[in-house]
Amino acid sequence: MIAAIRGTQDILPGTIERWQFVEATACRVFEQYGYAEIRTPIIEREELFAKGTGETTDIVQKEMYAFTDKDGERIALRPEATPSLVRAFVEHSLEQAMAVPKIYTLGPMFRRERPQKGRYRQFHQLDVEVFGVKDPSVDGEVIDLAWTLIRELGITGVELAVNSVGCPVCRPSFAAALVAALGEDVQTLCGDCQRRAVANPLRIFDCKVPADQRVIDALPHTIDYLCDECRTHFEAVRRYLDVFGIPYTLSHRLVRGLDYYTRTTFEVLAGQIGAQNAVLGGGRYDGLVKQLGGPDRVGIGFAAGVERLVLALPDTLALPEKRPAVFIAAIGEPAREAALTLLRDLRRAGVNAQVEYEGRSLKSQMKRADRLKAPLVFILGEDELARGEVSVRRMATSSQESVPLSGAVEFVKTSQ
Ligand code: HAM
């Protein structure tokens, strides 16, 4: 047997209903907020993520699936959607094509992380992005959208964490403050952190090594180093959250593991799903569009992990059971033909009807109907055919009656 690859999973009936609920709810809410769906390829040039997600991130340095194609081109499986959506925004001049460039996408992403509960190598994101709006009210709207999504899914016990990571004006002084605060302690940190201290000190906050945490927890906070514009922006974002009645905590370590963020960053954490508890994360990225070769346009968005949302759904969530409205059991070849014609008519009328394919005994056909949980069974034999009727068994009560074959479709539709 050839098994599925580590860190990937098959989503089977019984679970897929929860995925369909999450995806349908997300699409409904995103569209309600004025976002339009787009789909981009799973494979992109490696360069897009090296430049976009960032050379110094764990995603690009350690986790990206990348390979050399037969023509020598470096290709990557997308580890996230944001750089692809920025590329599409620029490549198709969506700014001209759309009244407001608000877009969303959903699909698989790939990161070669160590698999564990809630962390996979192929996982799925629901991602929204807005381009071209500098005003902090859009930060408020995007966070409100995230919060509405969580609420509409019925997920409770979550916490919204927000922070501001500043901009290229104030970031250098914060990076310098980090390095100064670390001082000699940098030598006690892991090898990754020692490299981060030189290449991009902010990335030190991504460190998960337990022994490093004491030093990292004592480091300065980004919000104490914001320039005036970033401080005013962040104050306005917080005011919008208050006005919208969205509770949040200020999280100083929330710099997020991607390089493009400027100003607002946020995450929604669901404690009950285990160690991998970030169900959703996002923020503003005011320099990314330009950095990827586009016009100087700001952007903000978030992505939610579908696997984690599904894990966080309430246990009490009752999804409608999928079952046929009627099962048709036929005895004998002439009745079988009539049964298949009736099956076709029922389906054309939009009814979920099922039949036994292998002409087996009535008993085994009834068993099949039972397994499928069909509430009604049409029984068609020689006698019924001769009378132009069909016998109907109501499975819940085992009661039986006859209806004219010509009225069988109507009968199912009215009993549904
Ligand atoms: P991210 O925080 O890397 O952000 O991922 C967003 C969400 O994807 C996480 O909160 C988590 O729910 C899910 N996720 C990430 N990695 C895995 C994994 N290995 N297994 C399962 N779920 C995972 C981004 O990707 C940004 N592009 C978000 C964004 C959009 N920022 C601005 N716009």
Residues whose N, C-alpha, C, O or C-beta is under 5 A from the ligand:
A	BS01	HAM	E80 A81 T82 R111 E113 G118 R119 Y120 F123 V128 A278 V279 L280 G281 G282 G283 I300 G301 F302 A303 A304 G305 E307 R308
